Amino acid sequence: MDASLNLKIEQIKTEIKNIVKDEILYVAFSGGMDSTVAAFLAKEALGPEKVKLVNVLFGPFTYSKSVESVLKTAEELGLEIEFADKHKAQHKIMIHGPNCNQCTKQLKMSGVKDIAKNNLVATGANQSDSWGKTCIKVMNNLYSPIIGLTKEELRAIVKKYNLNIRRVGENAHREGCKLKHLLKLLVNMDYHGRAVSFANEIIHDILDRYEYKREIANVKIIGPLSKNIALINIKPHPPKEIYDEIVEILKDEKSIDEVYIINKPIELTISANPGIFGNEESRYWIEKGRLQPEFAAPIKVIWKKSRNERLSTFHAVDFQFIEE
């Protein structure tokens, strides 16, 4: 770590002391690199008794491994952690179709604020985030102590202080909750919700048992509302015995009607609400930014305009393999 980064760290710690003063600082804590560094520097500046972690849960859509990870990291940091459950509010959003952005913006921070009350809440916003690029450190009781740091600097801090960053194994870049893999409306919790929750818990249980390292691992649930089609995405592709075990368990699950391994290019048929259907930029972002990074093979999307007034985003209604 170079001298300039050491200076930045000391400046951040001094700033935290000056901004928080004698109050309690709550940290919106996911257990990822950004929030872990923010929590660590806050503890170094204020002491463990002045810093509390808050993690937002989404009921059956939070990975059990994720809960274990944040508890372990909190213990290593020597900080108290509290949990806020927002899965009922999440259902009210997702019943209208996949909408991770709205969920993140509305529910995650509101869950933290439910516990923090009027106290300042620290986030892990940094130079890689759109918010980080605004350089606004404090607004509406939200504080971004590491807003001036780059990802490279954050990694250097993690290495210098031997901070453990644990991952579920869902995605090498950005992980979320299981519900982002339901590519249709969450109408029935016992059917649509059960399918995506069960499938995305099982896939990691099996891969972890085999100690299989992956860049991507998820089960997308698509299909009409009356049929749950499970699309298994693992990258790099594991040995046949691992696939066979996952497929066998998913086929036995009553909430899942069909199971496929995504090991070659596919064509997705997606029904979108009129606003998205008529906006080329929105369609491009959903296909290339939202979906393609989470599939184990190239995808092509056939777009159709939805007549379902309840659909506020999109719904993947069908798929087929592209024959080469």
Phi, psi and omega in degrees: 000129184278169185297326182295323178288322175302320179295317178300318180299314180295323178294320179296316180297319178296317180297318179302315179300317183290325182279316184280326182058236184260010181277174173270133176257123175265140181244123173290109195241117177259343185092355176283179185299314186298308183289331178292317177295317179300316180294318181297313181293326176295318178296318179298326182279319190252339188093151186297333182287345182256004182233129177232139180264145175229125178243136181263126179258155177233049175052231183292351182264003172265129178297134178299326178295328179293318178297315178300320183294313182292326177296316180294317180294320177299319178297317180295325178283343182074035183237146175288147178227139175239157182240142174240129181259124183237022187288333177290319177292326178297320179301322181295333177278311188284348176295343179258011178114165182304130181202068182296325181298313180296320179299313181296313184292319186270315192269318184298311183287327178294326177296319178294317182292332176302325181269320183287339184058239183265007179282160178291140179244124177269139176242170179264020180303135181216190187294345179275348182264155176298322178293322180299327181289345177284338181064020176271114186276322183229127177200133177052043179069013174255136184232132181244084186293333183254024184299336182270001183263146175269169177299322179297319179291322177297318178296323179295322178293317178302316181292316183299318185258010177053046178279135180269122176250108183264146181232151175289322184105008181289318182206135184292342185255300183223124181254153180220214178260170184296332189292342178292349179266000172271107186263042175202181183291139176273078183275316185241112182297324183282347181246292179294313181294317179299317183300310184287326179291311182297310185298319184276350169276315183298317184301323180280328174302315182289313180297322178293321180298323177276358183054042183270118180278135184218155174269324180224138172203111178201167173235108176283137175251116180234189176109170175298166183299337182270359182216128176260113178256121182264124178248111184275122179241114175225130180220127355293160183295133181277173175299159183303322183298327178288313177303314183301319181293318179296313181299316182299316181292318181293324179293334179278348182281125186296332182278356181247126186264324180219149182227132179222146174264126179272093181237010174205165185305145179229161174244120178262136171261118185239128174265128183236151177293157188305325180297316178287317182303322183273002183244106184299322180295318179296316180297318180298315181296317180298315182289309187270326183266321185269314189265307186307318180297346183253004177255148183275358179215161178301144178238152171232140184246131170259116185267139175228145179278127182278147173255003180280111183292341179281342184279115180261348180231257183215166183212115177280106189268338183196173176204165170207151176286144177269115181286130182271000000 
